[in-house]
Amino acid sequence: MSDDWMPLERTIGADLCHGFMYMGRSGEIHLYKHIGTRRYLNIGPDGQCYRYSLTGYSPIAREDAIKQALN
């Protein structure tokens, strides 16, 4: 598994990674886009999830980030 995919694998498990595309990084934050919902799951190197808004990235609870990306 590439270093780029490690944050996603640790966050949602290897079985669900196939539903995401790696879109790149914004600083230290890895950006993953769900293939079906077209929503992002943004994960820092320490596992912290982030929500993007016009003012930038702000921390969000992991469970909330996963729900938003998958629904």
C-alpha positions in Angstrom: 0.0 0.0 0.0 1.4 3.4 -1.0 2.0 6.0 1.7 -0.7 8.1 0.0 -3.3 5.4 0.8 -2.2 4.7 4.4 -4.3 7.5 6.0 -7.4 6.2 4.2 -6.8 2.6 5.0 -6.2 3.4 8.7 -9.4 5.5 8.8 -11.9 3.2 7.0 -10.2 -0.1 6.5 -8.7 -1.7 3.4 -12.1 -3.2 2.3 -13.6 0.2 1.7 -10.6 1.9 0.0 -11.6 0.6 -3.4 -14.5 3.1 -3.4 -12.2 6.1 -3.3 -9.8 7.9 -5.7 -6.7 9.6 -4.4 -6.9 13.3 -5.4 -3.7 14.6 -4.0 -2.7 16.7 -1.0 -3.3 20.1 0.4 -0.2 20.6 2.6 -0.2 17.6 4.9 -3.9 16.7 4.3 -4.6 13.8 2.0 -7.6 14.2 -0.2 -9.8 11.2 -1.2 -12.9 11.4 -3.4 -15.6 8.8 -3.2 -16.4 7.3 -6.6 -20.2 7.1 -6.0 -21.0 10.1 -3.9 -18.3 12.4 -5.4 -17.7 13.7 -1.8 -14.3 14.1 -0.2 -12.7 12.5 2.8 -9.8 14.6 3.9 -7.3 13.1 6.3 -4.2 14.4 8.0 -1.1 12.3 8.6 -2.2 11.8 12.3 -5.6 10.5 11.3 -7.5 13.7 12.0 -10.3 14.3 9.4 -11.0 17.7 8.0 -13.9 19.5 6.4 -13.2 22.0 3.6 -15.0 25.4 3.4 -14.2 28.7 1.8 -12.0 29.6 4.8 -9.9 26.5 4.5 -9.7 23.1 6.3 -11.1 22.7 9.8 -11.1 19.6 12.0 -14.2 17.3 12.0 -15.0 14.2 13.9 -13.9 11.0 12.1 -17.4 9.5 12.2 -19.0 12.6 10.8 -16.4 12.9 8.0 -16.9 9.2 7.0 -20.7 9.6 7.0 -20.5 12.8 4.8 -18.2 11.1 2.3 -20.3 8.0 2.0 -23.8 9.5 2.0 
